[in-house]
Amino acid sequence: MRSKVICLRPKHDFDRANITIPESFDIHFFPKFEEEVVAQASADAEFILSPSHSPHISARLIARAKALKLIQLCGSGYDAVDLDAANRAGIPVARSPGRNSRAVAEYSYNLINVLNRGILEGDLETKKGNYQWVRDKLRKEGLYELGDMNLGILGVGPVGKEMAKIGGFFGARLFYYDIIRLSPEAEKDLKLTFVDFSELLRISDILSLHIPINEKTKGIIGRKELATMKPSAVLINTARGALVDDEALIEALRANRLRGVAIDVFEPEPIPPDHLFLSVGPEVQKKLVLTPHLAGAARQSQNRMFQEAIQNILRVTRGEPPRHVVNLNQA
């Protein structure tokens, strides 16, 4: 008997990642999320397969999915699921951690270099015919290598560790803060120096965020934290949009209290047309890089994520416990 799977990603995501859907899956794709439509389809579904960041799998949807055995997320995060509701229903929620960590880290360094080397402004002005003007301007303002800079990594899960590996190759000085400190051996291997959060803010030339979103981390980068950072610092966020106070961030850019900011994640997503990031003037625009949540979207990483997710569903169909469960006391 085939297992009914509700998939909240489009089929072409799997096709592009060269993923073959198992014949044992009766899979239904809902790339455009409408809760009532999905809830009706989920009434007799055994599995929900979803991105890790959106759409929100609510208590209402979970309550109507009477046959549900597993909510499987394609990614490391799990903030898109009402975990309390899943706990009450006894439904495990599983993720696919670390499968896109290299892709996210590589992308984060791409964003760093866009800001360090004036690529955004250089591209725009060169296309306008202002080659010599922008070349002279950027050389006068100063362009930066990664080597000999203080790279601050907030959170050393799989992505944070990849950031350290790559940063060491570039010759950056690596500092980190996490609520769980690494072992001395791991710090030595990754060439990481542990500092407290306020010190990380104070010393970082580049601060890159790699922590999950929860009640304790929401708005962790606000006015106070931004004021602690160097005016010459760069902030990179490829984790979750709600980690940063958007209004405070734009204020800091307007006041030249940050050299640059690159953001790949937003709250909410997709970014609404009236979001304040989209109405800033040209002086802020040249210091603000925005991309539409692409950091983990390399084809290789998506293949790994989807394979992990599918294999986890297959485990449950065989009567085995799923891996990487984040609720039910992490059963």
C-alpha positions in Angstrom: 0.0 0.0 0.0 1.4 3.4 -1.0 1.9 6.1 1.7 0.2 9.4 1.1 2.7 12.3 1.3 1.8 16.0 1.3 4.7 17.9 -0.2 4.9 21.7 0.3 7.7 22.1 -2.2 7.2 22.2 -6.0 8.0 19.0 -7.9 10.6 20.8 -10.0 12.7 21.3 -6.9 13.1 17.5 -6.8 13.6 17.2 -10.6 16.4 19.8 -10.6 18.1 18.0 -7.7 17.9 14.7 -9.7 15.7 13.1 -7.0 13.5 10.1 -7.9 10.4 10.0 -5.8 9.9 6.4 -4.4 7.1 4.5 -6.1 5.8 3.7 -2.7 4.9 7.4 -2.2 1.4 8.7 -3.2 2.8 12.2 -3.3 0.7 15.4 -3.7 2.5 18.6 -4.4 1.2 22.0 -3.0 3.8 24.6 -4.0 1.3 27.4 -3.4 0.4 27.0 0.3 -3.3 27.6 1.1 -3.9 26.2 4.6 -7.5 25.1 4.1 -6.6 23.3 0.9 -3.6 21.6 2.4 -5.5 20.7 5.6 -8.2 19.0 3.6 -5.6 17.0 1.6 -3.8 16.1 4.8 -6.8 14.6 6.6 -5.7 11.1 5.5 -2.0 11.8 4.9 0.7 9.9 6.7 3.5 12.4 6.0 4.1 16.1 5.4 7.3 17.0 3.6 8.0 20.7 3.9 10.7 23.4 3.7 12.2 24.2 7.1 11.5 28.0 7.1 8.0 28.3 5.6 5.0 27.9 5.3 3.8 27.6 8.8 2.4 24.2 9.8 -0.1 25.3 12.4 -1.9 23.7 15.2 -5.1 23.8 13.1 -3.5 21.9 10.3 -1.9 19.3 12.6 -5.2 18.7 14.4 -6.9 17.8 11.1 -4.2 15.4 9.9 -5.5 12.4 11.9 -3.4 9.8 10.1 -0.1 11.8 10.3 3.0 9.8 11.3 5.8 12.4 10.6 6.4 16.0 9.7 9.7 15.9 7.7 11.5 19.2 7.1 14.0 19.8 4.3 16.6 21.8 6.1 18.1 22.4 9.5 15.5 24.8 11.0 12.2 23.8 12.5 10.6 27.2 13.3 7.9 26.6 10.7 6.1 24.0 12.8 3.9 24.5 15.9 5.9 22.1 18.0 3.5 22.3 20.9 0.7 21.1 18.7 2.9 18.3 17.3 3.7 17.2 20.8 0.1 17.2 21.8 -0.7 15.1 18.8 2.3 12.8 19.4 3.6 13.5 15.9 7.4 13.6 15.5 9.0 16.5 13.7 12.3 15.8 12.0 14.8 17.9 10.1 17.7 17.4 7.7 20.6 19.0 9.6 24.0 19.8 8.0 23.1 18.8 4.5 23.3 22.3 3.2 25.9 23.7 5.6 28.7 24.0 3.1 26.4 25.7 0.6 25.3 28.2 3.2 28.8 28.9 4.4 30.1 29.4 0.8 27.2 31.8 0.1 28.0 33.7 3.3 31.5 34.3 2.1 30.3 35.3 -1.3 28.2 38.0 0.5 31.2 39.1 2.6 33.3 39.5 -0.6 30.5 41.5 -2.3 30.8 44.0 0.5 34.5 43.8 1.1 35.4 44.4 -2.5 32.8 46.9 -3.6 31.3 44.5 -6.1 27.7 45.7 -5.7 28.4 49.4 -6.4 31.1 48.6 -8.9 28.7 46.5 -11.0 25.9 49.1 -10.9 28.1 52.0 -11.8 30.2 50.2 -14.5 26.9 49.3 -16.2 25.9 53.0 -16.2 29.2 53.8 -18.0 30.9 55.2 -14.9 33.9 52.9 -15.1 36.7 55.2 -14.1 34.6 57.2 -11.6 33.6 54.1 -9.6 37.0 52.5 -9.9 38.7 55.6 -8.4 35.9 56.0 -5.7 36.2 52.4 -4.5 40.0 52.4 -4.5 39.9 55.6 -2.4 37.4 54.3 0.1 39.3 51.1 0.5 38.7 47.5 -0.5 39.5 44.6 1.8 40.9 41.1 1.8 39.5 38.5 4.3 43.0 37.8 5.6 44.0 39.5 8.8 40.3 40.4 9.6 38.4 39.4 12.7 35.6 37.1 11.6 33.0 36.6 14.3 30.8 33.6 14.0 27.6 33.6 16.1 26.7 29.9 16.5 28.9 27.0 15.7 26.5 24.3 14.5 27.2 22.7 11.1 27.2 26.0 9.2 29.3 27.8 11.8 31.9 25.1 11.6 32.0 25.3 7.8 32.5 29.1 8.2 35.5 28.4 10.4 37.0 25.9 8.0 36.7 28.4 5.0 37.8 31.4 7.1 40.9 29.6 8.2 41.8 29.1 4.5 41.6 32.8 3.9 43.7 33.6 6.9 41.1 35.4 8.9 41.3 35.5 12.7 38.4 33.4 13.9 36.2 34.1 17.0 32.9 32.6 18.0 30.2 32.6 20.6 27.7 29.8 21.2 25.7 28.9 24.3 27.5 25.5 24.2 31.2 26.0 24.0 33.2 23.6 21.8 35.7 21.2 23.2 39.3 22.5 23.4 40.2 19.9 20.7 37.5 21.2 18.4 38.5 24.8 18.9 42.1 23.9 18.1 41.2 22.0 15.0 39.0 24.8 13.7 41.4 27.6 14.9 38.5 29.2 16.8 38.8 31.4 19.8 35.8 31.5 22.2 34.7 35.0 23.4 31.5 36.1 25.1 28.7 37.6 23.1 29.4 41.3 23.8 33.1 40.8 23.0 32.2 39.1 19.8 30.2 42.2 18.8 33.0 44.5 19.8 35.9 42.9 18.0 34.4 41.5 14.8 35.2 43.1 11.5 32.7 40.7 10.0 29.9 39.2 12.1 28.1 36.3 10.5 24.9 34.8 12.1 24.4 31.1 12.2 22.0 30.4 15.1 18.4 29.1 15.1 15.4 31.3 15.8 13.6 30.9 19.1 12.2 33.0 21.9 15.7 33.7 23.2 17.3 34.6 19.9 14.5 36.7 18.3 15.9 40.2 17.9 19.2 39.2 19.3 20.8 41.9 17.1 19.1 45.1 18.1 20.0 48.7 18.7 22.2 48.0 21.7 24.1 45.2 19.9 24.6 47.3 16.7 25.9 50.2 18.7 28.5 47.9 20.2 29.9 46.9 16.8 32.6 48.7 14.9 31.5 51.4 12.4 33.7 49.6 9.9 32.0 46.2 10.6 30.0 44.1 8.1 27.0 42.1 9.2 25.9 38.9 7.4 22.6 37.1 8.0 22.0 33.8 6.2 20.2 32.2 9.2 16.8 33.7 10.0 15.4 37.2 9.4 13.8 37.6 12.9 17.3 37.5 14.5 17.8 41.1 13.6 15.8 44.3 14.4 15.3 45.6 10.9 14.5 49.2 11.9 17.6 49.4 14.1 19.7 47.9 11.2 18.6 50.6 8.7 19.1 53.3 11.3 22.7 52.0 11.8 23.4 52.0 8.0 21.9 55.6 7.6 24.1 56.8 10.5 27.2 55.1 9.0 27.5 52.9 12.1 28.1 49.8 9.9 30.1 49.5 6.7 27.8 47.1 5.1 25.0 44.5 5.6 24.1 41.4 3.5 20.8 39.6 4.2 19.5 36.4 2.6 16.6 35.8 5.1 13.6 37.9 6.0 10.7 38.1 8.4 8.3 37.4 6.9 9.1 35.6 3.7 8.7 36.4 0.9 9.7 39.9 1.7 6.5 42.1 1.3 6.6 45.0 -1.1 6.2 47.6 1.7 9.2 46.3 3.7 11.5 49.1 4.8 14.5 47.4 3.2 12.9 48.1 -0.2 12.4 51.9 0.3 15.8 53.0 1.5 17.7 55.7 -0.4 20.7 55.2 -2.7 23.3 55.9 0.0 21.9 52.9 2.0 21.3 50.7 -1.0 25.0 50.6 -1.9 25.7 49.2 1.5 22.8 46.8 1.7 22.8 43.5 -0.2 19.5 41.6 -0.3 19.0 38.1 -1.8 15.9 35.9 -1.7 16.9 33.0 0.7 19.2 31.3 -1.7 22.1 30.4 0.6 21.3 26.7 0.9 19.8 26.3 -2.5 22.8 24.7 -4.4 21.8 21.7 -6.4 24.2 19.4 -4.6 23.0 20.5 -1.1 19.4 20.2 -2.1 20.0 16.7 -3.4 21.5 15.8 0.0 18.6 17.4 1.9 15.9 15.7 -0.2 17.6 12.3 0.0 17.8 12.6 3.8 14.2 13.6 4.0 12.9 10.8 1.8 15.0 8.2 3.6 13.6 9.4 6.9 10.1 8.9 5.6 11.0 5.4 4.3 12.3 4.5 7.8 9.0 5.2 9.3 7.2 3.2 6.6 9.4 0.3 7.6 8.4 0.7 11.3 11.8 2.3 12.2 12.1 5.5 14.3 12.9 8.6 12.3 16.2 10.4 12.7 16.9 14.0 13.7 13.6 14.4 15.7 13.4 17.8 17.4 10.3 17.3 19.6 8.8 14.5 21.8 11.9 14.8 24.0 13.9 14.3 20.9 12.9 10.7 20.6 
